[in-house]
Amino acid sequence: MTKIPNNKPVYDLEERTFQFAKAVRLFVKTLPKTVANIEDSKQLVKASGSVGANYREANESLSKKDFLMRMKISRKEA
């Protein structure tokens, strides 16, 4: 979160969720290639990408109820 001159916070969540997904992928590459790590890594990569995807979908929602549901899904994936 950054502040702009009028002291309103800028959350830039689209960029931050994208960077999160990239960081998770870089982390997964450093893990030893065990059966457990491979399976857990698949789920982790999918969930990390889902955070940003659901956030973007929430921003394009048609109703407040739809927005809240998609934000809850995004938070759950995080």
C-alpha positions as a Markdown table, in Angstrom:
| # | Residue | x | y | z |
|---|---|---|---|---|
| 1 | Met | 0.0 | 0.0 | 0.0 |
| 2 | Thr | 1.3 | 3.4 | -0.9 |
| 3 | Lys | -0.1 | 6.9 | -0.3 |
| 4 | Ile | -0.8 | 9.5 | -2.9 |
| 5 | Pro | -0.5 | 13.2 | -2.1 |
| 6 | Asn | -4.1 | 13.6 | -0.8 |
| 7 | Asn | -3.3 | 10.8 | 1.8 |
| 8 | Lys | -5.7 | 8.3 | 0.3 |
| 9 | Pro | -4.2 | 4.8 | 0.2 |
| 10 | Val | -3.5 | 3.1 | -3.1 |
| 11 | Tyr | -3.8 | -0.7 | -2.8 |
| 12 | Asp | -2.6 | -1.7 | -6.3 |
| 13 | Leu | -3.9 | -5.2 | -5.6 |
| 14 | Glu | -3.8 | -6.3 | -9.3 |
| 15 | Glu | -0.1 | -5.8 | -9.4 |
| 16 | Arg | 0.6 | -7.2 | -6.0 |
| 17 | Thr | -1.4 | -10.3 | -6.6 |
| 18 | Phe | 0.5 | -10.8 | -9.9 |
| 19 | Gln | 3.8 | -10.4 | -8.1 |
| 20 | Phe | 2.6 | -12.8 | -5.4 |
| 21 | Ala | 1.9 | -15.5 | -8.0 |
| 22 | Lys | 5.3 | -14.9 | -9.6 |
| 23 | Ala | 7.0 | -15.1 | -6.3 |
| 24 | Val | 5.3 | -18.4 | -5.5 |
| 25 | Arg | 6.4 | -19.9 | -8.8 |
| 26 | Leu | 10.0 | -18.8 | -8.1 |
| 27 | Phe | 9.8 | -20.4 | -4.6 |
| 28 | Val | 8.4 | -23.7 | -5.9 |
| 29 | Lys | 11.4 | -24.0 | -8.3 |
| 30 | Thr | 13.7 | -24.0 | -5.3 |
| 31 | Leu | 12.0 | -27.0 | -3.6 |
| 32 | Pro | 13.5 | -30.5 | -3.8 |
| 33 | Lys | 11.7 | -32.7 | -6.3 |
| 34 | Thr | 9.9 | -35.1 | -3.9 |
| 35 | Val | 6.6 | -36.7 | -4.6 |
| 36 | Ala | 5.0 | -34.7 | -1.8 |
| 37 | Asn | 6.6 | -31.4 | -2.9 |
| 38 | Ile | 5.5 | -31.9 | -6.5 |
| 39 | Glu | 1.8 | -32.5 | -5.5 |
| 40 | Asp | 1.7 | -29.7 | -3.0 |
| 41 | Ser | 3.5 | -27.4 | -5.4 |
| 42 | Lys | 0.8 | -27.9 | -8.0 |
| 43 | Gln | -1.9 | -26.9 | -5.6 |
| 44 | Leu | 0.1 | -23.9 | -4.3 |
| 45 | Val | 0.7 | -22.6 | -7.9 |
| 46 | Lys | -3.0 | -22.9 | -8.8 |
| 47 | Ala | -4.1 | -21.2 | -5.6 |
| 48 | Ser | -1.6 | -18.3 | -5.9 |
| 49 | Gly | -2.8 | -17.6 | -9.5 |
| 50 | Ser | -6.4 | -17.8 | -8.4 |
| 51 | Val | -5.9 | -15.0 | -5.9 |
| 52 | Gly | -5.3 | -12.4 | -8.6 |
| 53 | Ala | -7.8 | -14.0 | -11.1 |
| 54 | Asn | -10.6 | -13.8 | -8.6 |
| 55 | Tyr | -9.7 | -10.3 | -7.5 |
| 56 | Arg | -9.9 | -9.1 | -11.2 |
| 57 | Glu | -13.2 | -10.9 | -11.6 |
| 58 | Ala | -14.5 | -9.2 | -8.5 |
| 59 | Asn | -13.6 | -5.8 | -9.9 |
| 60 | Glu | -15.8 | -6.6 | -13.0 |
| 61 | Ser | -18.7 | -8.0 | -11.0 |
| 62 | Leu | -22.3 | -7.0 | -11.8 |
| 63 | Ser | -23.5 | -6.6 | -8.3 |
| 64 | Lys | -22.3 | -5.9 | -4.8 |
| 65 | Lys | -23.2 | -9.4 | -3.7 |
| 66 | Asp | -21.2 | -10.9 | -6.6 |
| 67 | Phe | -18.3 | -8.6 | -5.7 |
| 68 | Leu | -18.3 | -9.7 | -2.1 |
| 69 | Met | -18.5 | -13.4 | -3.0 |
| 70 | Arg | -15.5 | -13.1 | -5.4 |
| 71 | Met | -13.5 | -11.2 | -2.9 |
| 72 | Lys | -14.2 | -14.0 | -0.3 |
| 73 | Ile | -13.0 | -16.6 | -2.8 |
| 74 | Ser | -9.9 | -14.6 | -3.5 |
| 75 | Arg | -9.1 | -14.3 | 0.2 |
| 76 | Lys | -9.8 | -18.0 | 0.7 |
| 77 | Glu | -7.3 | -18.8 | -2.0 |
| 78 | Ala | -4.7 | -16.6 | -0.4 |
